[in-house]
Amino acid sequence: MNTPDLLKEISEKTKSTILGRIVSVKLKVFPETPNEYRIIQNFISVKKLRSHTLEMQNEKMLKVVIPGLPADYDIKELISEIQLQGFNPDHVSGNRRNNTNMPLFLVVLKKTTESQDTYMTSAILVILESKLRL
């Protein structure tokens, strides 16, 4: 199937004009609404097309890496510290490489106005650092 026909078929499915751009040998499609995004996802799976999708802006999670903690720091304690700061982490995981723990922890938060505030995010780090020094 050629690219203009594919883009036309996607536009017909969504009942709106969909912008697309050819980059290298790939077609990048830019839906404007979450509903168009879902329709395109369904179309891709029905047609069994190879694809790679990016998260919608409103569905993206905020990912914060916390360095400097001991590699064996208790994840449950880390979660409770983050919750004490008013954040509700979706999940927290320690970073592993070659089957050894690394002193990095990934905290994934739902995007809210509070979680996107860099002051609040840095407050977590300051409190965790002070607890480690005690």
C-alpha positions in Angstrom: 0.0 0.0 0.0 1.4 3.4 -0.9 1.7 6.2 1.6 -0.9 8.7 0.1 -3.5 5.9 -0.1 -2.8 4.9 3.5 -3.0 8.5 4.8 -6.3 8.9 2.8 -7.7 5.7 4.3 -6.8 6.8 7.8 -8.4 10.2 7.2 -11.6 8.5 6.1 -11.6 6.3 9.2 -11.2 9.3 11.5 -13.6 11.5 9.4 -11.1 14.3 9.6 -7.9 15.4 7.8 -4.9 13.7 9.4 -1.5 15.2 9.0 1.3 12.9 8.0 4.9 13.2 7.2 7.3 10.7 5.6 10.6 10.5 7.5 13.1 8.1 5.9 10.8 5.2 4.9 8.3 5.7 7.7 5.1 7.5 7.9 4.5 9.7 10.9 0.9 10.5 11.6 -0.2 13.3 13.9 -3.8 12.9 15.2 -5.3 15.9 16.9 -7.6 14.3 19.4 -7.4 11.2 21.7 -10.4 9.7 19.8 -8.5 10.0 16.4 -5.5 8.4 18.1 -7.6 5.4 19.2 -9.2 5.0 15.8 -5.7 5.0 14.2 -4.4 2.5 16.7 -7.4 0.2 16.0 -6.8 0.7 12.2 -3.2 -0.3 12.6 -4.0 -3.4 14.6 -6.8 -4.5 12.2 -4.5 -4.0 9.1 -1.6 -5.7 11.0 0.8 -2.9 10.1 4.1 -2.5 11.8 4.0 0.5 14.0 5.6 2.3 16.9 3.4 4.7 18.9 4.2 7.4 21.3 2.2 8.2 24.3 -0.4 10.9 24.0 0.7 14.1 25.8 -2.2 13.8 28.3 -1.3 10.1 29.1 2.4 10.6 29.6 3.7 9.9 33.1 6.3 12.0 34.8 9.5 10.0 35.4 12.0 11.1 38.0 15.3 9.4 38.7 16.6 9.7 42.2 20.3 9.2 42.4 22.5 9.0 45.5 20.6 6.6 47.6 22.2 3.4 48.7 21.5 0.6 46.1 19.8 -1.5 48.8 17.5 1.3 49.9 14.0 0.0 50.8 11.6 0.8 48.0 8.6 0.7 50.4 10.3 3.4 52.6 11.0 5.5 49.5 7.4 5.3 48.4 6.2 6.3 51.9 8.6 9.3 51.9 7.3 10.4 48.5 3.7 10.1 49.7 4.5 12.2 52.8 5.5 14.9 50.4 2.0 14.8 48.8 2.9 12.8 45.7 1.2 9.6 44.7 3.7 7.5 42.8 2.4 5.1 40.2 5.4 2.9 40.8 8.9 3.0 42.0 11.7 0.7 40.8 15.4 0.3 41.5 17.7 0.3 38.6 19.5 -3.0 37.8 22.4 -3.6 35.4 24.1 -6.9 34.9 22.2 -8.3 37.8 23.7 -5.8 40.3 21.8 -3.0 42.0 22.7 0.5 41.0 22.1 3.5 43.3 19.4 4.9 41.0 15.6 4.7 41.6 12.9 5.5 39.0 9.8 7.1 40.4 6.8 7.3 38.0 4.1 9.8 38.8 0.9 10.8 37.1 1.2 14.2 35.6 -0.5 16.8 37.8 0.3 20.4 38.3 1.9 19.5 41.6 4.1 16.8 40.3 5.3 18.9 37.4 6.5 21.6 39.8 10.3 21.4 39.8 10.4 22.9 43.3 8.3 20.1 44.7 10.3 17.4 42.9 13.6 18.8 44.2 12.0 18.9 47.7 11.8 15.1 47.6 15.5 14.9 46.9 16.5 17.3 49.7 14.4 15.4 52.3 15.7 12.1 51.2 19.3 13.4 51.4 18.8 14.7 54.9 17.3 11.4 56.1 20.3 9.6 54.7 22.7 11.8 56.6 21.0 11.2 60.0 
